[in-house]
Amino acid sequence: MFDQQPTQIIGIASGKGGVGKTTVSVNLAVMLASLGKKVMLFDADLGLANAQLALGCRTPFNFSHVLSGEKTLNDIIVEGPMGVKLVPGASGIQHMASLNEMQTAGIIQAFSDVDEDLDYFIVDLAAGLSDTVMTFLCACQHRFIVLKNEPSSIADAYGTIKVMIQEHQLDRIGLIPNGVFSQDEGERLFGSINSVIQNFLGSRVEYLHSITQDEMVLRSIKSSQPLVTFAPSSIASRDFRALAKVVMALESDIPMDGGLQFFVERIATHQTKNG
């Protein structure tokens, strides 16, 4: 057991909605699982949860049942394609989107009870900059920002990164340009944002990989299947494979105090500081 790598905790966020963040989260999770990794996806968009739709999973219970004490976290977990474990969020329950301290403490307790042997724990976050989103981002080891090459998406992604760096001193921030026409376009988009971050924030972000615009993405969403199982040879599926390989290469460059315990303790620390 002692040579086992700790679980990698990855938070996937975006400045605004509608940029394909959940699509990226789901397909990255399934691709990592297809490459032999044990993956759990937590749909932490607690007001508008839809990862179960993208995975094609039926979820009789969700996170609201855990917070109310009706179910344990293990009770609500379902298995999706390639063996990805899903912790379903609570769609359409408005108060879930802004948790109070006691509810966040309930989340901490819930995750303390999970006894899974995981390689990756991916947290699909709500759009925007709520306290809950920042609490989760602070608890992750890696933070990925999904954005499109559109002025509003770029502005919101920069705003999110600015808060992460200036107010929370977070690092290990990576960019995933989504829906670009080519990898070159994605790299240029990254370069322009990174130079602004260097000039104005005195920091930098990492380039991960771009996801090319592909009509098969929309078809896979309509069929309630992950793209990487729906159309494995599509252009965007190849991009997700490349992204997964980049993510797997991050493994060796991580503090060894990782794991779900790390995630839980970081949430608790953040709550204490901000409570």
N, C-alpha and C positions, 0 to 999 in steps of 0.2 A: 504493500500500500504506500510505502514511503516515497517510491519513485514516481508516483502518479502526479501528473500535472494538475494544478488547481483549475477549477472552473473559470473560464474567461467570461467576464460580465460585460456585455456590449449594450449600450443605450443607443437607440436609433431615433433621432429627432428631426424636426424641420421647423423653420421659422413660421411657415404658414401651412394650411391644409391644401390638399389637392395636388401635391407634388409627387405622389406615389410612394410615400414613406412605408405604408403597410405592405404594399407590393414588394418593395425592396426587403423589408424585414422577413416576410414569409418566404420569399424565394431564396434569400441567403440562408435561412434556417434549413430549408429542404435540401439545398445544394450541399451544405456542410454535412447534413445527415447522409446524403447519397455518397459522400466521400468517406463514410465510415465513422463520423463523429456523433457523439450523443448530445442531442440538442433539445433544450426547452425554450419555448417562446412564451413570454409573458405579455399579453395584450394589456398594456398599462394605459391605453387611451380609455380612461374610466368613464367617459361620458358618451363616447361614440365608437364603441368597440366593434371591429369588423374583421379581425384576423381570422375568425372561425369561418367566415364566408370565403375568404381568399384561400383557405386551406381545404375547404369543402368538408368541414367537421360539423357534426351535430353536437351541441353543447347543452345538455339538460339543465346544468347549473352553471353559475358564473361567479365572479368575484364578489358580487353583492351578498351572496349566500355565505361567503367566508366572513365578511365584515359583520354580518348580522349574527354570526355564531351558529347558523343552521348547519353549515358544512365545514369540514377542514379543507385545506388547500389540496391535499391528496385526493379528496372526494371529487373535486371538480375537474381535475386534470384529465384531458382526453388525448388519445393518440391520433396523429395525423399522418399524412403521406411520409414515407421513408422512416417512419418511427419517431417523427418530431413530436414531442410532448407539448401540448398547448395548455396554458393557464388562461381561460377565457376572461375577457374584461366584461364590464356590465353595461351593455348598450341601452341607451335611452333612459337611464336613471340619472336624472339631472344632477342631484347632489353628489353623485360619485365623482364628478369632475373636479370638485374642490374639497378635498378631505381635510378634516380637522386633525388636531394632534392625536387625539385618542384613536381615530380611525387609522391614521398612519402607524400608530403603535400596534394596531391590530394586524396591519400588513407585515410589520416586522416579526411579530409573533408567528404569523402564518408561514412565512418563509423559513423561520427557524425550525419548523416542523418537517420541512421537506428533506428527505434522506435519499436524494438521487445522486447517482454517480454520473456527473455531467461534464462534457468538454466545453460546451457553450451554453450560456444563459443569455438570451437575447430579449431586451426590453423594448417593445414597440410603444413609444411614448406619444402622448397627445401633441397636436400642433400647438405652437405658442409657448409662452413663458410663465405658466402658472407655478405657484410654489411647489405643487406636487411634481411637476415636470423637473424643476431644478433639484428637488430632493432626490429624485431617482437618478438624474444625471450625475450628481455628486457621488452617488453610491456605486456608479459603474467604473470599470477600469478603462474602457475605451468608449469614446463618444463619437458616433457617426452622424453627420448632418447631410440629409438628402435635400437637393435643391434642383430647380430647373433653370434653364438659361432665359429667364424672364425678369424684368426689372423688379417686380414686387417680390418674387421669390429670392432674388439675390439680396435685396435690401433686408428682408426678414431673416435670412440666413446669417447675414453679417450682424444684425442686431442681436440674434441669439448667441452667436459666438462672442460678441463683445461682452454681454452679461456673464457668460461662462468664464471668460478670462479675467475681466476686471472685477467683478463682484464675488466670484467664487474661486478664482485662481486655479481653474481646471486646465489640464493639459491632455495629451493623447486625444486630440480632436482630429477626425478625418472627414474629408468631403467625398460625397458620392453624387456627381452630377447625373441626373436622370432624364431620360427622354431626349438625349442629344442626338444630332445627326451623325456624329462620328466621334471616335476617341479623341481626335485632335481638338474638336470643339470643346469636349469635356476638359481636356488638359488646359486649353486656353482660359476657360471659365475659372478653373481652379487657380491658374497663375494670376489672373487679375484680382481675384478675391484675396489670395494669399499676400499679394504685394500691398494691398490696402491694410490688411491686418498687421503686416510688418511695419508699415509706415506710421499707422495711427495707434496701434495697440502694443507695439514693440514685442510681438509674439508671432507665432506661425502655426499653420495647420498642415496636416498631411494630405497628400492625394492618395486615394485608395484605388478606385477604378470607376469608369463611367458606364452607364447602362444606355445602350443605343435605342433610339425610338424604333418600335417594332409593333406592327399591327397585331401580332400574336399575343401581346400582353393583354390588350383589351378583350380578345377572344377568350383567353384563359380566365379572366375575371368573370366574364359572362357565364362561363361554364363551371364556375366555382371550383377551379383547380389551380394549383400553383403552375406558373408558366413552365418551370423546369421539368415537370412531369407531363404537362399537357403538350408541349412542343419542345422536346429536349434538344433538337438540332437548330432551333431558331437563333437568330443573331443575339437577341437579348439573353437567351439561356447561356450562350457561350460567354457573354459578359458576366453573368452571375457566377459561372464556373471560375472565371478569372478573378472575380472579386473574392470568392471563397478561398482561392489559393493565396491571395494577398492577406486575407484575414488569418489564415492558418500560419502564415509566415510571421505574424505579429506575436505568436505564442512565446517565442524564446525571449521576447523583449518585454517582460512583464514582472512586476514584483511577485515574490513567491507567497505572499500572505493573501492570495486570492481565494476564490470560492464563494459559495452562497453566504457563508458566514461573514465574509468581507462585505458583501452587499448589505446584509442585515445590519451589521455594526455601523457601516457608513450612513445608512438611513437614520439610525438611532442618534449618531453623533450630530448629523445635520439638524435633526429635530431639536436636540438639546440646545444647540447654538442659536437656533432661530425661534425657539419656543418662548 
